[in-house]
Amino acid sequence: MAWYESQSCAVCNDKIGKRYFWQDKPRLVGPDKDVRDCAYVDEGTARALAPTHKLVCHACYLHRFGDVQALMPPKA
């Protein structure tokens, strides 16, 4: 079981639940729009990021943050 399955989205408050390999995983979004795909974040790292990052489901991420990420210049 992945660490995020029992968590809820910070935007829509829906439970994340089990994700299959073909489904998009939730994201951790930081205050400076630092985005991390939860598929690559282990539980220890997630705990360390919890005070500053919010867990966001894939649908809310695309709706609220996805287009912003596409328009932002790459980090140097």
C-alpha positions as CSV (number, residue, x, y, z in Angstrom):
1,M,0.0,0.0,0.0
2,A,1.4,3.4,-1.0
3,W,1.6,6.0,1.8
4,Y,-0.8,8.4,0.1
5,E,-3.7,6.0,-0.4
6,S,-5.3,6.9,3.0
7,Q,-4.8,10.6,2.5
8,S,-7.2,13.3,1.1
9,C,-6.7,15.9,-1.6
10,A,-5.9,19.4,-0.1
11,V,-8.1,21.0,-2.8
12,C,-11.2,18.9,-3.3
13,N,-10.9,16.9,0.0
14,D,-11.6,13.6,-1.8
15,K,-9.8,10.5,-0.6
16,I,-6.9,9.6,-2.9
17,G,-7.4,5.8,-2.6
18,K,-5.6,3.0,-4.4
19,R,-4.0,3.9,-7.7
20,Y,-3.3,1.3,-10.4
21,F,-0.2,1.5,-12.6
22,W,-2.2,3.1,-15.5
23,Q,-3.7,5.8,-13.3
24,D,-1.9,9.1,-12.6
25,K,-0.6,9.5,-9.1
26,P,-1.2,12.5,-6.8
27,R,1.3,15.3,-6.5
28,L,3.0,17.1,-3.6
29,V,2.8,20.8,-4.4
30,G,5.0,23.2,-2.4
31,P,4.6,26.9,-1.7
32,D,7.0,27.9,-4.6
33,K,5.2,25.5,-7.0
34,D,7.8,22.8,-6.4
35,V,5.9,19.7,-7.7
36,R,6.8,16.1,-6.8
37,D,5.1,13.1,-8.3
38,C,4.1,10.8,-5.4
39,A,5.1,7.8,-7.4
40,Y,8.7,8.7,-6.7
41,V,8.4,10.0,-3.1
42,D,8.9,7.6,-0.2
43,E,7.0,7.9,3.1
44,G,10.0,9.4,5.0
45,T,10.4,12.1,2.4
46,A,6.7,12.8,2.4
47,R,6.7,13.3,6.2
48,A,9.6,15.7,5.9
49,L,7.8,17.7,3.2
50,A,4.4,17.6,5.0
51,P,4.7,21.0,6.8
52,T,5.3,22.9,3.5
53,H,3.8,20.8,0.7
54,K,0.1,19.9,0.1
55,L,-1.1,16.5,-1.3
56,V,-3.2,17.2,-4.5
57,C,-5.0,14.6,-6.6
58,H,-4.3,14.4,-10.3
59,A,-7.5,16.0,-11.4
60,C,-7.1,19.0,-9.1
61,Y,-3.4,19.3,-10.0
62,L,-4.3,19.5,-13.7
63,H,-7.1,22.0,-13.0
64,R,-5.2,24.3,-10.7
65,F,-1.5,23.8,-11.3
66,G,-0.9,21.9,-14.5
67,D,-1.3,24.8,-16.9
68,V,0.9,27.0,-14.6
69,Q,3.7,24.5,-14.7
70,A,3.6,24.4,-18.5
71,L,4.0,28.2,-18.7
72,M,6.7,28.6,-16.1
73,P,10.3,28.9,-17.3
74,P,12.6,25.9,-16.4
75,K,14.5,26.2,-13.1
76,A,18.2,27.1,-13.6
